[in-house]
């Protein structure tokens, strides 16, 4: 079936950096689009960033542009999210996702992703 497992979450102060990682197991996702979404209680899951299988296309949500960087290592079948200049508004559970998506215009739409991790908590204190 395949699993995605996030790591790297934690409690940091505003202005700090944090790096999230997502590893695949039981199957390979190296040919899939990979993305990060986040969710806070009472709100819908929100797109953060996505990267195509060949790393040519990288898309970011407006609130994180210039602060977050998504990258992937297909040999290790991992995807990472480097988060700099963190703000209290970045506090959320962050989810890794993978999907067989052909158009970059759909990278930010969560229904297209078939595989999800269980999430890792990121808390930014102000």
C-alpha positions as CSV (number, residue, x, y, z in Angstrom):
1,X,0.0,0.0,0.0
2,X,2.8,2.4,0.9
3,X,3.3,4.7,3.9
4,X,4.6,8.2,4.4
5,X,6.1,9.1,7.8
6,X,6.9,12.7,8.8
7,X,9.5,13.8,11.3
8,X,11.2,16.9,12.5
9,X,8.3,18.8,14.2
10,X,8.7,20.5,17.5
11,X,8.3,23.6,19.6
12,X,10.3,26.7,18.5
13,X,10.3,30.4,18.9
14,X,9.2,33.0,16.3
15,X,12.1,33.7,13.9
16,X,13.6,30.2,14.4
17,X,14.0,27.6,11.7
18,X,12.8,24.0,11.5
19,X,13.3,21.2,8.9
20,X,10.6,18.6,8.3
21,X,11.3,15.3,6.6
22,X,9.0,12.7,5.1
23,X,10.2,9.2,4.4
24,X,8.4,6.5,2.3
25,X,8.2,2.9,3.1
26,X,6.6,-0.3,1.7
27,X,6.6,1.2,-1.8
28,X,8.3,3.9,-3.8
29,X,6.9,7.4,-4.4
30,X,9.9,8.7,-6.4
31,X,7.7,9.2,-9.5
32,X,5.0,11.0,-7.6
33,X,4.4,14.7,-6.9
34,X,5.1,15.3,-3.2
35,X,3.6,18.0,-1.1
36,X,3.2,19.4,2.4
37,X,-0.1,20.5,3.8
38,X,-0.9,21.8,7.3
39,X,-4.0,22.0,9.5
40,X,-5.1,23.7,12.7
41,X,-8.1,22.7,14.8
42,X,-11.4,23.8,13.3
43,X,-9.9,24.7,9.9
44,X,-9.5,22.9,6.6
45,X,-6.3,21.4,5.5
46,X,-4.2,24.1,3.9
47,X,-1.7,23.7,1.1
48,X,1.9,24.7,1.9
49,X,4.3,23.5,-0.9
50,X,4.6,20.9,-3.6
51,X,7.4,19.6,-5.8
52,X,7.2,17.6,-9.0
53,X,8.9,14.3,-9.4
54,X,11.8,15.8,-11.3
55,X,12.0,18.8,-9.0
56,X,11.5,21.2,-11.9
57,X,8.2,22.5,-10.6
58,X,8.0,23.9,-7.0
59,X,4.9,25.7,-5.8
60,X,4.4,27.5,-2.6
61,X,1.4,29.0,-0.8
62,X,1.6,32.8,-0.5
63,X,2.0,32.9,3.3
64,X,5.2,30.8,3.1
65,X,6.8,32.1,-0.1
66,X,10.3,33.3,0.6
67,X,10.5,31.5,4.0
68,X,9.9,27.8,3.2
69,X,11.8,25.6,0.8
70,X,10.7,22.2,-0.4
71,X,13.2,19.7,-1.8
72,X,13.3,16.0,-2.5
73,X,15.8,13.1,-2.8
74,X,14.5,10.4,-5.1
75,X,17.3,8.1,-4.3
76,X,16.3,8.1,-0.6
77,X,12.6,8.6,-1.5
78,X,12.3,11.5,0.9
79,X,10.9,15.0,0.7
80,X,11.8,17.9,3.1
81,X,10.5,21.2,4.1
82,X,13.0,23.8,5.3
83,X,11.1,26.4,7.3
84,X,12.8,29.7,8.1
85,X,11.6,32.8,9.8
86,X,8.8,30.9,11.5
87,X,5.8,32.8,12.7
88,X,3.1,31.9,15.3
89,X,0.7,31.6,12.4
90,X,2.8,28.6,11.1
91,X,1.7,26.6,14.1
92,X,-0.1,23.5,12.8
93,X,0.1,19.8,12.2
94,X,2.1,19.3,9.0
95,X,1.2,16.5,6.6
96,X,3.3,14.9,3.9
97,X,1.4,13.7,0.8
98,X,2.1,12.0,-2.5
99,X,0.0,11.9,-5.7
100,X,0.2,11.0,-9.3
101,X,-0.7,14.5,-10.6
102,X,0.1,15.6,-14.1
103,X,-0.6,19.3,-14.1
104,X,1.3,21.7,-11.8
105,X,-2.0,23.7,-11.6
106,X,-3.4,21.0,-9.5
107,X,-0.5,20.6,-7.1
108,X,-2.2,22.7,-4.4
109,X,-5.4,20.7,-4.4
110,X,-5.5,18.0,-1.7
111,X,-8.1,15.7,-3.3
112,X,-5.5,14.8,-5.9
113,X,-3.2,13.2,-3.3
114,X,-3.7,9.5,-2.6
115,X,-1.1,9.0,0.1
116,X,-0.8,10.8,3.4
117,X,1.3,10.7,6.4
118,X,-0.1,11.0,10.0
119,X,1.4,14.4,10.5
120,X,3.9,16.1,12.8
121,X,3.1,19.0,15.1
122,X,4.9,22.3,14.6
123,X,4.4,24.9,17.4
124,X,5.8,28.4,17.1
125,X,5.7,30.5,20.2
126,X,5.6,34.3,19.8
